[in-house]
Amino acid sequence: MKSIHIMLVYATVIGFVIRSIWAFTDNPLRGERWVRTVPHVIDTLLLILGVIMAYQISQSPFSGWLLAKLIGLLAYILFGVLTLRATAAMPRAIGFVGAMTSVGYMFAVAFTRDPLPL
């Protein structure tokens, strides 16, 4: 289950990077229905697997390092929305850097199981 979760994490990040490039280049593919749907499916599976794994290790998702990952996830979502919906290049760039920083933070927290991994 953990391996599937990790695979989905990489899939969602790669998908976000591709969609961000399409947003910066105004590629018409970003408006396709499947491009808007697939990330939601992947992210829903990620969340479900995360909750199941938290339950398996008897860890509340609202405490400690899992809470830190949830906060990182919220930041990633907000920055991602800014990246993909902004109409100007600067807000998109800020959103992209923020989203990637959030992903890096979540990776570090996941590997160290410490809310302050640095």
C-alpha positions in Angstrom: 0.0 0.0 0.0 2.8 2.4 0.8 4.4 1.7 -2.6 1.2 2.6 -4.3 0.9 5.7 -2.3 4.5 6.8 -3.2 3.8 6.0 -6.9 0.7 8.1 -6.8 2.7 11.0 -5.2 5.2 11.0 -8.0 2.3 10.7 -10.6 0.5 13.7 -9.1 3.7 15.9 -8.9 4.7 15.0 -12.5 1.2 15.7 -13.7 1.2 19.1 -11.9 4.5 20.0 -13.5 3.2 19.1 -16.9 0.0 21.1 -16.4 2.0 24.0 -15.1 4.1 24.0 -18.2 0.9 23.9 -20.2 -0.4 26.9 -18.2 2.7 28.9 -18.8 2.6 28.1 -22.5 -1.2 28.5 -22.8 -1.4 25.0 -24.3 -4.9 24.0 -25.3 -4.5 20.5 -23.8 -4.9 21.9 -20.3 -8.6 22.5 -21.1 -9.2 18.8 -22.0 -11.7 17.0 -19.8 -9.3 14.1 -18.9 -6.5 16.6 -18.0 -8.9 18.2 -15.5 -10.3 14.8 -14.2 -7.3 12.5 -13.8 -5.5 14.7 -11.1 -8.7 14.5 -8.9 -8.8 10.8 -9.2 -5.1 10.4 -8.3 -5.4 12.9 -5.4 -8.5 11.1 -4.1 -6.7 7.8 -4.1 -3.7 9.4 -2.4 -5.9 10.8 0.4 -7.7 7.4 0.9 -4.5 5.5 1.0 -3.0 8.1 3.4 -6.0 7.8 5.8 -5.8 4.0 5.7 -2.1 4.0 6.4 -2.6 6.4 9.3 -5.2 4.1 10.7 -2.9 1.1 10.3 -0.2 2.8 12.4 -2.7 4.1 14.9 -1.7 7.7 14.1 -4.2 10.5 14.2 -3.9 12.5 11.0 -4.5 15.7 13.1 -1.3 15.4 15.3 2.4 15.5 14.9 4.0 14.9 11.5 0.8 13.9 9.8 -0.7 17.2 10.7 2.4 18.9 9.2 1.9 16.9 6.0 -1.8 18.0 5.9 -0.8 21.6 6.3 1.8 21.1 3.5 -1.0 19.6 1.4 -3.2 22.6 1.9 -0.4 24.9 0.9 0.3 22.8 -2.2 -3.4 22.9 -3.2 -3.6 26.7 -2.7 -0.3 27.3 -4.6 -1.4 24.9 -7.3 -4.7 26.7 -7.8 -2.7 30.0 -8.1 -0.4 28.3 -10.7 -3.1 26.8 -12.8 -5.7 29.6 -12.7 -3.7 32.8 -12.6 -3.7 34.8 -15.9 -0.4 36.5 -15.5 3.1 34.9 -15.5 4.3 36.3 -12.1 1.5 34.9 -10.0 1.9 31.6 -11.9 5.6 31.5 -11.1 5.0 32.3 -7.4 2.4 29.6 -7.3 4.7 27.1 -8.9 7.6 27.8 -6.6 5.3 27.7 -3.6 3.7 24.4 -4.7 7.1 22.8 -5.3 8.4 24.0 -2.0 5.3 22.5 -0.3 6.0 19.2 -2.1 9.6 19.3 -0.9 8.4 20.0 2.7 5.9 17.1 2.6 8.6 14.7 1.2 11.0 15.8 4.0 8.3 15.3 6.7 7.3 11.9 5.2 10.9 10.7 5.3 11.9 12.0 8.7 8.4 11.8 10.4 9.3 15.1 11.9 7.2 18.3 11.4 10.5 20.3 11.4 12.6 18.1 9.1 15.3 20.6 8.4 
